[in-house]
Structure formats: structure tokens, C-alpha cells
Amino acid sequence: MTKLALDGLGPVGVTLDVRADGGHLDDAALLEDLGYSALWVVGGQLATLDPLRDVVRATGAVPVGSAIIPAQVYSPADVVALRRDVEAVAPGRLITGLGGAHGARPLRTMNAFLDELDAADPPVPADSRVLSALGPRMLELARDRAAGALPLLVTPEFTAQARQVLGAGAKLIVMEYVVLDEDPQRARDAAREPISFLSRVGGYPQNLRRMGFSDEDIAQTSDRMIDGLVAWGDVDAVAARVGRHLEAGADQVVLVVQPTGSDTSLQTQWRALAKALIP
């Protein structure tokens, strides 16, 4: 039987942005060499799903996940074709991260999407997929119809609550914005743009309120909200934040490393974080 990528998932993963010059493939090889437990290809803005195929081919054994494939952009047939192609060359290495079921009935939308994945020939099995879940009902869906959940923009307190909903058997993979910079203003500014955008779409505003952030925090992308959602500072501060998520019940923390105004490259930051976080 093929070992699935989610079996024995290690504690620290990292996201990978696709670059027009193809440099992300070199980045993927570097990240695998550094020992990250999974590479999560940022998928919300992908024009096609080909980069996921390419990253699998550019690496040797590391699990590769989609973070995420939006259900309102890609069809179940697209996802089935992606898995079929990857399984042909690298069985068990693809983690199918799904989300983006916005609108009036997101649960119905996602259930219908999963129905088609189940009915495909071959299917995309539940134990190879995770859902971008935030609210209690979507977390329950991730528990019941997938291997687990892949939330973003959450606190360690949310992680503990999500673990309670998911139970012990489901995976909880938490995506965490990271800014490796000790200057408070520069660090917060580096995270403010992506958080400002996300905090206004889909289920994020409602979940931010559930976590105790006010409408004013959300409207202003306040320092308080950024400090609650982002691991920033030196490597020790980031390690402490990652540790809080793991202690709260996360199986893996995925580092979403943001560049700052400094001259330090992402590659240098990935190396420093790997040295601090990966045994």
C-alpha cells in the first residue's frame, strides 16, 4: 500500500510562492534539503495547477500540498486530473488542500465538490485531502470528509479549540505568517498587506470576531490583530509561537514567511528558521 503524504507528517512545513521565472523550483529543492516536512504551494492566485505538478517533479520525497485549490476557481475534474498525474510519477506525495467555497452556502458547495471527488474514477480519497476550515461546521466537515483542516489567520487559542472539534484522529495543519524582523513597525508593515486583504474576504472576518478581534481591529488591520496572528521577531520568538500552536494541538505549523524591507533574502530566512526549528 502506498504511504500517504499525511502519514507521519512532521511538525514544520513552509509555503512556496510560484515565480514567473521558475525560481520556485530551485526554492523547492532547497527547502527539501533544509528538512521542512512539507512544501505548501500557495494556490489562490495560480492560473493553472501545473506548478503543483512541477514542484513534485523538482523534489525527491517531500510531501507537496496545495494551499489552497479554490473550489470557486477549479472544478473537481481539475483536481482529479492533478492527482492522477502526480500519482503516476510520485505516488502518495500530494496533499490536496481545498477551500474557497465562499458565497451563501459554503458547506453545501464544499460537500458537492467532495461528492464529485469521491465519485471520480479514480477518486481523490478523503485521507489525502485537507480543508481550509475556520468555523465549527467546516471543521466538522474537515473531520468527517477529509483528513483534517488547514486554517490560516488563527491564534494558538483557535488551534486548541479546533483540536477539540476535530478530535484526536484528524490532522490539524496551521498556517502561520512569519516575519523574521525584530523591528516592530517594519515587521507589522510586512504582514499588514496580506492580512488586510484576507481579513475582508470569505469566512475570515467572522472567524476573527470569534477569536476576539473587533470590527475596528479588522477595518484598520490593527497592530493588536497583527500581533495576535503573526509570529514576528527573532528566531526564538518565532520558535516560541510555533511551539504554542503545537502544544495546542497542531500536527504541523506551516511557515508563511513574509519578506521585509531589509536586505535579508527569503532563502537566508528559510535557512535560519530551519536551523532553529527542525531537529
C-alpha positions as MATLAB code, in Angstrom:
seq = 'MTKLALDGLGPVGVTLDVRADGGHLDDAALLEDLGYSALWVVGGQLATLDPLRDVVRATGAVPVGSAIIPAQVYSPADVVALRRDVEAVAPGRLITGLGGAHGARPLRTMNAFLDELDAADPPVPADSRVLSALGPRMLELARDRAAGALPLLVTPEFTAQARQVLGAGAKLIVMEYVVLDEDPQRARDAAREPISFLSRVGGYPQNLRRMGFSDEDIAQTSDRMIDGLVAWGDVDAVAARVGRHLEAGADQVVLVVQPTGSDTSLQTQWRALAKALIP';
ca = [
       0.000    0.000    0.000;
       1.281    3.484   -0.879;
       2.303    5.571    2.130;
       0.280    8.789    2.071;
       1.901   12.201    2.497;
      -0.178   12.892    5.613;
       1.094    9.785    7.393;
       3.696   10.772    9.982;
       3.547   14.415    8.955;
       6.400   16.360   10.553;
       5.920   19.462   12.716;
       7.204   22.261   10.464;
       6.228   22.954    6.865;
       6.663   26.019    4.693;
       4.817   27.758    1.875;
       6.217   28.251   -1.585;
       5.155   31.064   -3.904;
       5.252   30.380   -7.629;
       7.644   32.673   -9.507;
       7.275   33.596  -13.154;
      10.983   32.909  -13.782;
      10.671   29.358  -12.467;
      12.892   30.092   -9.480;
      10.369   28.450   -7.181;
      11.581   25.067   -8.403;
      15.088   25.811   -7.121;
      13.487   27.076   -3.907;
      11.567   23.827   -3.575;
      14.749   21.773   -3.838;
      16.430   24.000   -1.239;
      13.512   23.719    1.196;
      13.513   19.945    0.900;
      17.264   19.879    1.574;
      16.727   22.066    4.656;
      14.428   19.439    6.104;
      10.995   21.060    6.027;
       8.325   18.402    6.482;
       6.063   19.579    3.654;
       6.009   22.218    0.941;
       2.707   24.033    0.523;
       2.310   25.723   -2.854;
       0.322   28.943   -2.487;
      -2.603   28.352   -4.802;
      -5.117   31.170   -4.556;
      -3.667   33.109   -7.471;
      -2.480   30.213   -9.644;
      -3.541   30.466  -13.284;
      -3.251   26.666  -13.593;
      -2.474   23.732  -11.316;
       0.677   22.890  -13.286;
       3.048   24.380  -10.655;
       1.960   21.678   -8.224;
       2.966   19.014  -10.734;
       6.250   20.840  -11.368;
       7.166   21.134   -7.677;
       6.594   17.413   -7.163;
       8.900   16.659  -10.099;
      11.537   19.124   -8.833;
      11.791   17.415   -5.443;
      12.575   13.919   -4.318;
      10.418   12.785   -1.432;
       8.930   15.729    0.474;
       5.112   15.926    0.595;
       3.694   18.708   -1.571;
       0.392   20.329   -0.660;
      -1.897   22.858   -2.275;
      -2.647   25.878   -0.107;
      -5.219   26.024   -1.388;
      -7.102   24.960   -4.527;
     -10.165   27.263   -4.534;
     -13.406   25.445   -5.226;
     -14.815   28.500   -6.989;
     -11.912   28.608   -9.449;
     -11.161   24.959  -10.204;
     -13.548   22.108  -10.868;
     -13.481   18.655   -9.276;
     -12.336   17.357  -12.669;
      -9.274   19.630  -12.471;
      -8.408   18.242   -9.045;
      -8.927   14.644  -10.177;
      -6.632   15.204  -13.171;
      -3.952   16.769  -10.954;
      -3.966   13.840   -8.559;
      -3.966   11.290  -11.381;
      -0.913   12.936  -12.976;
       1.032   13.227   -9.710;
       0.184    9.687   -8.599;
       1.610    8.386  -11.870;
       5.078    9.771  -11.073;
       5.127   10.224   -7.278;
       2.531    8.066   -5.514;
       1.322    9.340   -2.157;
       3.172   12.667   -2.186;
       0.353   15.084   -2.997;
      -1.770   16.634   -0.242;
      -4.902   18.114   -1.772;
      -5.701   21.289    0.153;
      -9.156   22.604   -0.764;
     -11.032   25.774    0.154;
     -12.537   28.904   -1.301;
     -16.133   27.709   -1.001;
     -17.485   31.182   -0.397;
     -20.963   32.535   -1.027;
     -24.308   31.945    0.615;
     -23.934   28.190    1.198;
     -20.237   27.312    1.563;
     -20.916   23.997    3.279;
     -23.235   22.868    0.513;
     -20.703   23.986   -2.098;
     -17.859   22.077   -0.458;
     -19.963   18.978    0.158;
     -20.935   18.887   -3.520;
     -17.285   19.315   -4.530;
     -16.236   16.449   -2.256;
     -19.048   14.279   -3.611;
     -17.556   14.569   -7.083;
     -14.048   13.778   -5.819;
     -15.420   10.658   -4.122;
     -17.267    9.563   -7.248;
     -14.366   10.068   -9.652;
     -12.500    7.176  -11.251;
     -10.039    7.025   -9.605;
     -11.314    9.062   -6.639;
      -9.389   11.670   -4.670;
      -9.542    9.837   -1.324;
     -10.564   11.606    1.854;
      -7.331   10.649    3.605;
      -5.288   12.589    1.034;
      -7.145   15.899    1.312;
      -7.499   18.698    3.875;
      -9.937   21.595    4.030;
      -9.330   25.269    4.694;
     -11.680   25.248    7.681;
     -12.356   28.021   10.191;
     -15.907   27.810   11.550;
     -17.133   24.895   13.675;
     -19.280   23.366   10.929;
     -16.490   23.499    8.331;
     -14.110   21.980   10.878;
     -16.630   19.168   11.378;
     -16.720   18.678    7.607;
     -12.921   18.527    7.545;
     -13.078   15.881   10.273;
     -15.787   13.824    8.586;
     -14.928   14.100    4.886;
     -11.194   14.827    4.788;
      -8.029   14.008    6.682;
      -8.261   17.262    8.607;
      -8.085   21.046    8.486;
      -5.719   23.692    7.096;
      -6.620   27.027    8.743;
      -4.920   30.397    8.189;
      -5.034   33.644   10.216;
      -5.582   31.975   13.559;
      -4.290   32.222   17.112;
      -2.959   29.378   19.274;
      -6.216   29.635   21.209;
      -8.100   28.887   17.989;
      -5.801   25.914   17.430;
      -6.799   24.465   20.801;
     -10.497   24.943   20.045;
     -10.129   23.449   16.560;
      -8.438   20.391   18.027;
     -11.445   19.894   20.283;
     -13.787   19.930   17.270;
     -11.567   17.713   15.118;
     -10.850   15.164   17.815;
      -7.663   13.182   18.116;
      -7.842   11.396   14.773;
      -7.886   14.271   12.282;
      -4.893   16.323   11.148;
      -4.633   19.990   12.112;
      -2.179   21.892    9.934;
      -1.933   25.550   10.942;
      -0.595   28.164    8.542;
       1.297   30.904   10.383;
       2.524   34.208    8.976;
       6.162   34.745    9.959;
       8.214   37.942    9.801;
      11.816   37.426   10.847;
      12.466   41.002   11.914;
      12.853   42.486   15.391;
      11.763   45.989   14.395;
       8.066   46.229   15.404;
       7.000   48.720   12.746;
       8.810   47.005    9.902;
       7.581   43.585   10.987;
       3.960   44.683   11.268;
       4.092   46.537    7.956;
       5.398   43.411    6.229;
       2.378   41.416    7.394;
      -0.243   44.144    7.108;
      -0.916   43.957    3.358;
      -1.726   40.223    3.072;
      -3.657   40.228    6.349;
      -5.594   43.347    5.365;
      -6.739   41.632    2.170;
      -7.616   38.270    3.719;
      -9.377   39.708    6.752;
     -12.094   41.104    4.478;
     -12.929   38.041    2.388;
     -14.776   34.771    2.846;
     -15.097   33.428    6.364;
     -12.103   35.316    7.746;
     -13.940   38.358    9.191;
     -16.397   36.190   11.097;
     -13.625   33.994   12.444;
     -11.567   36.992   13.503;
     -14.556   38.197   15.517;
     -14.926   34.741   17.062;
     -11.295   34.998   18.172;
     -11.991   38.295   19.922;
     -10.917   40.902   17.378;
     -13.201   43.890   16.962;
     -14.653   45.373   13.784;
     -12.244   48.263   14.317;
      -9.291   45.841   14.508;
     -10.404   44.298   11.222;
     -11.099   47.609    9.472;
      -7.748   49.079   10.472;
      -5.697   45.860   10.381;
      -4.633   46.949   13.842;
      -1.297   46.270   15.488;
      -3.210   44.255   18.096;
      -4.638   41.983   15.426;
      -1.308   41.581   13.651;
       0.418   40.736   16.929;
      -2.258   38.124   17.607;
      -1.933   36.475   14.198;
       1.729   36.793   13.226;
       4.954   35.302   14.562;
       7.423   38.168   14.310;
      10.764   38.947   15.893;
      13.910   36.836   16.081;
      14.086   33.097   15.523;
      13.479   32.437   19.215;
      10.226   34.422   19.122;
       9.079   32.517   16.042;
      10.041   29.194   17.630;
       8.022   30.071   20.737;
       4.953   30.853   18.649;
       5.294   27.636   16.642;
       5.626   25.765   19.919;
       2.388   27.276   21.226;
       0.474   26.001   18.196;
       1.989   22.543   18.514;
       1.223   22.415   22.240;
      -2.350   23.499   21.473;
      -2.844   20.509   19.190;
      -1.438   21.342   15.741;
       0.182   18.446   13.899;
       2.142   20.809   11.690;
       2.774   24.554   11.590;
       3.313   25.885    8.079;
       5.582   28.942    7.953;
       4.303   31.665    5.623;
       7.468   33.753    5.605;
       6.993   37.389    4.593;
       9.824   39.492    3.155;
      10.639   42.749    4.930;
      12.347   45.983    3.966;
      15.694   44.516    4.998;
      18.260   43.046    2.622;
      17.865   39.546    4.063;
      16.649   37.141    1.372;
      13.875   34.625    1.860;
      16.407   31.857    1.299;
      18.523   33.164    4.180;
      15.444   33.375    6.408;
      14.359   29.836    5.479;
      17.836   28.608    6.454;
      17.772   30.414    9.800;
      14.301   29.135   10.642;
      15.170   25.583    9.641;
      18.229   25.667   11.884;
      16.122   26.850   14.832;
      13.006   24.733   14.297;
      13.997   21.468   12.622;
      15.874   18.869   14.694;
];
